[in-house]
Amino acid sequence: MKSRIIRWAGAGVLLAALGGCSSSPPQALSKTPAVSEATPAPASTAGYLSETERSAIQLKDILPAPPALKVSNSSNARYEADRKVYKATRPKSAQDPRYVVALADDNWHTDAQLKDFSCAAGVPLDAKASQLKALVNLLDNVTTDSVAIGEAAKAHFERRRPFVIDPDGVGHPIRCGNPSSYDYPSGHSTGGWIIGLILAEMLPERATPIFMRARAYADSRVVCGVHNLSATTAGQMSASVLVARLHANEGFRSALQKAETDLHTYMQSAPRTDEAQCRAEYELLVKTPY
């Protein structure tokens, strides 16, 4: 297999990835790695659900309880599994290709998230494009609802993040920041899976690359060292719960239809993404890091 060098657009960062050809890879656009915050972009919209409707979604009762530290005199198997994954997935270098992607994925502003999914959609998902404004607004609203129910669950479970359980020690650990909020469920993983669910509904023919990227988006939280694996899977479950509930909301359904129509119009004239960059990104991300 030969090495392939990819330039992520706009950042001047070279990403070394394995070349070769996977079966039916998506066509992708490079993205811009950036040092990002541990919190989402402030939503300018209020969400689709009322406070009463949000309170009816009790993730603390829906999600499995996070792994506990001890059960009697033996370690909890799920707890130890989280610790093993954390220790085994620490990048050896900040230039590790998978870590470069994970660091970029740490930015969960809507514009950055859409760019991350350009690969899976097959066209550049530029949040500044006028025909994507409805999609951006839709995702901003859903993010507001997602953060509200997710933060309530985090406050209930009080699950510690992996680098708090297993401190990295002296030096400068290769990690995507030092978020101080609780671990479970992962908000980033929730957001990535939400985008996957929404985009796959709009572009069903692209379901495989879209959901692969949504899974890889959650995997990035493990590579970043800021979430336990159990928290990422809980985030994906949280996303499924919320999107299912939103489909009963007339405002969401109307906004979804508008965003889908505009996206299809946009795709008719949008340029295709770069096939070589796409193939390399797909081959890098399709492999789970744990």
C-alpha positions in Angstrom: 0.0 0.0 0.0 1.3 3.4 -0.8 1.2 6.6 1.3 -1.0 9.5 0.3 -0.5 13.0 1.4 -3.6 15.2 1.8 -3.8 18.9 2.4 -6.7 19.9 4.6 -8.1 23.0 3.0 -7.3 26.4 4.4 -5.0 25.2 7.2 -1.8 24.2 5.5 -1.8 21.0 7.5 -0.6 17.9 5.8 -2.4 14.7 6.7 -0.7 11.4 5.9 -3.2 8.7 5.2 -3.2 5.2 3.7 -3.9 5.2 0.0 -5.5 2.4 -2.1 -9.1 2.0 -2.9 -12.0 1.1 -0.7 -15.3 -0.2 -2.1 -17.6 2.7 -3.1 -15.9 5.4 -1.0 -17.7 8.8 -0.7 -16.3 11.8 -2.4 -15.1 14.3 0.1 -13.9 17.8 0.7 -11.0 18.5 3.0 -11.7 20.3 6.2 -9.9 22.8 8.3 -8.4 21.7 11.6 -8.7 24.3 14.3 -8.2 24.5 18.0 -11.7 24.5 19.3 -13.6 25.0 22.5 -15.1 22.2 24.6 -18.6 23.8 24.3 -20.8 24.2 21.3 -21.4 27.5 19.5 -24.0 29.6 21.3 -27.3 28.8 19.5 -29.1 31.9 18.1 -32.3 29.9 18.1 -34.5 28.6 20.9 -35.1 25.0 19.7 -38.3 23.2 18.7 -39.3 21.8 22.1 -40.8 23.6 25.0 -39.3 23.2 28.4 -42.2 20.9 29.3 -41.6 18.8 26.2 -37.8 18.6 27.0 -38.5 17.6 30.6 -40.5 14.7 29.3 -37.3 13.2 27.8 -35.5 11.9 30.8 -32.2 10.5 29.5 -31.3 9.5 33.1 -34.0 6.8 32.8 -33.5 6.0 29.1 -29.8 5.5 29.0 -28.0 2.7 30.8 -26.3 3.9 33.9 -22.6 4.8 33.2 -20.0 2.3 34.5 -19.5 2.4 38.2 -16.1 2.4 39.9 -16.6 -0.6 42.1 -19.1 -3.4 42.6 -18.4 -5.2 45.9 -14.7 -6.0 45.9 -14.2 -6.4 42.2 -13.9 -3.7 39.5 -16.9 -3.2 37.2 -16.1 -4.8 33.8 -17.6 -1.9 31.9 -15.6 0.6 33.9 -12.4 -1.2 33.3 -13.2 -1.5 29.6 -13.5 2.2 29.4 -10.1 2.6 31.1 -8.4 0.1 28.8 -9.8 1.9 25.7 -8.6 5.3 26.9 -5.1 4.0 27.6 -4.8 2.1 24.4 -6.0 5.0 22.2 -3.6 7.8 23.3 -1.9 9.2 20.2 1.8 9.0 20.1 2.1 12.3 18.2 0.0 15.4 17.6 0.7 14.8 13.9 -1.0 11.4 14.0 -3.5 11.6 11.0 -6.4 10.3 13.1 -5.7 12.8 15.9 -5.6 15.6 13.3 -9.1 14.7 12.3 -10.2 14.3 16.0 -8.9 17.7 16.8 -10.8 19.2 13.9 -14.0 17.3 15.0 -13.6 18.9 18.5 -15.1 22.1 17.0 -18.8 21.5 17.0 -20.0 24.9 15.7 -22.6 24.0 13.1 -20.5 25.4 10.2 -17.6 23.2 11.2 -19.8 20.1 11.7 -21.3 20.5 8.2 -17.8 20.8 6.7 -16.9 17.5 8.4 -19.8 15.8 6.7 -18.9 17.1 3.2 -17.1 13.9 2.6 -20.3 11.9 3.2 -22.6 14.2 1.3 -20.4 14.2 -1.8 -20.5 18.1 -2.0 -19.0 20.9 0.0 -21.4 21.7 2.8 -20.5 25.3 3.2 -22.7 26.9 5.9 -22.3 30.3 4.2 -24.1 29.1 1.1 -27.5 30.8 0.9 -29.3 27.5 -0.1 -27.9 25.8 3.1 -29.2 28.5 5.5 -32.3 26.5 6.3 -30.2 23.4 7.1 -28.0 25.5 9.4 -31.0 27.0 11.2 -32.5 23.5 11.6 -29.3 22.2 13.1 -28.9 25.2 15.4 -32.4 24.7 16.8 -31.9 20.9 17.3 -28.6 21.7 19.0 -30.4 23.9 21.5 -32.8 21.0 22.3 -29.9 18.5 22.4 -27.8 20.5 24.9 -30.7 21.1 27.2 -31.6 17.4 27.6 -28.0 16.2 27.5 -26.7 18.6 30.2 -29.5 17.5 32.5 -28.3 13.9 32.1 -24.7 14.8 32.7 -25.6 16.6 35.9 -27.5 13.5 37.1 -24.9 10.9 36.3 -21.8 13.0 37.3 -19.5 10.6 35.3 -15.9 11.7 35.4 -14.0 12.1 32.2 -11.2 9.6 31.4 -8.3 11.9 31.9 -9.6 12.6 35.4 -9.8 8.9 36.2 -6.4 8.2 34.7 -4.3 11.4 34.9 -1.8 11.8 32.1 1.0 12.8 34.5 3.6 15.4 33.8 4.3 17.0 30.5 1.8 18.1 27.8 -0.6 15.3 27.0 -1.9 15.0 23.4 -5.5 15.7 24.2 -8.2 18.0 22.8 -8.3 20.4 25.7 -9.4 20.0 29.3 -13.2 20.2 29.4 -14.5 20.5 32.9 -18.0 19.3 32.4 -19.1 15.7 33.1 -18.5 12.9 30.7 -21.8 11.0 30.2 -23.4 11.2 27.6 -21.0 12.8 25.2 -22.5 16.0 23.7 -20.3 15.9 20.6 -21.3 12.3 19.9 -24.9 13.3 20.3 -24.5 16.2 17.8 -22.6 14.1 15.3 -25.2 11.3 15.3 -28.0 13.9 15.0 -26.4 15.3 11.8 -26.1 11.7 10.6 -29.7 11.0 11.2 -30.9 14.2 9.5 -28.6 14.0 6.5 -29.3 10.4 5.9 -33.0 11.2 5.9 -32.4 13.9 3.3 -29.9 11.9 1.3 -30.8 8.2 1.7 -28.6 7.1 -1.1 -25.6 8.4 0.9 -26.6 6.6 4.1 -23.6 4.4 4.5 -20.9 7.2 4.2 -23.0 9.5 6.3 -23.5 7.1 9.2 -19.9 6.0 8.9 -18.8 9.6 9.4 -21.2 10.1 12.3 -19.7 7.0 14.0 -16.2 8.3 13.3 -17.2 11.7 14.7 -18.0 10.0 18.0 -14.8 7.9 17.8 -12.9 11.3 17.6 -13.9 11.9 21.2 -12.1 8.8 22.2 -9.1 9.7 20.2 -9.2 13.1 21.7 -9.0 11.5 25.1 -11.9 13.6 26.5 -14.7 11.0 26.6 -15.0 7.4 27.7 -16.2 5.0 25.0 -19.4 4.4 27.0 -20.2 8.1 26.9 -20.0 8.2 23.1 -22.4 5.3 22.6 -24.7 6.9 25.1 -24.5 10.1 23.0 -25.6 8.3 19.9 -28.5 6.8 21.8 -29.5 10.2 23.0 -29.5 11.6 19.5 -31.8 8.8 18.3 -34.2 9.5 21.1 -34.3 13.3 20.4 -34.7 13.0 16.7 -37.5 10.5 17.0 -39.3 12.9 19.4 -38.7 15.9 17.1 -40.5 14.1 14.3 -43.7 14.6 16.3 -43.1 18.4 16.3 -44.8 20.3 13.4 -42.2 23.1 13.5 -39.3 20.6 13.1 -41.0 18.7 10.3 -41.7 21.9 8.4 -38.1 23.1 8.9 -36.8 19.7 7.9 -38.8 19.7 4.6 -37.6 23.2 3.8 -33.9 22.3 4.5 -34.2 19.1 2.4 -35.7 20.9 -0.6 -33.0 23.6 -0.4 -30.2 21.0 0.0 -31.3 19.1 -3.1 -31.4 22.4 -5.1 -27.9 23.3 -3.8 -26.6 19.9 -4.8 -27.7 20.3 -8.4 -25.1 23.0 -9.0 -22.6 22.5 -6.2 -19.1 21.2 -7.2 -18.2 17.6 -6.5 -15.8 17.0 -3.7 -12.3 15.7 -4.5 -12.3 12.0 -5.1 -8.7 11.3 -4.0 -9.1 13.3 -0.8 -12.4 11.5 -0.2 -10.9 8.1 -0.6 -8.1 8.7 1.8 -10.4 10.2 4.4 -12.8 7.3 4.1 -10.1 4.7 4.5 -8.7 6.5 7.5 -12.0 6.9 9.3 -13.7 3.7 8.5 -11.4 1.9 10.9 -12.3 2.1 14.5 -9.4 3.3 16.8 -10.3 0.9 19.6 
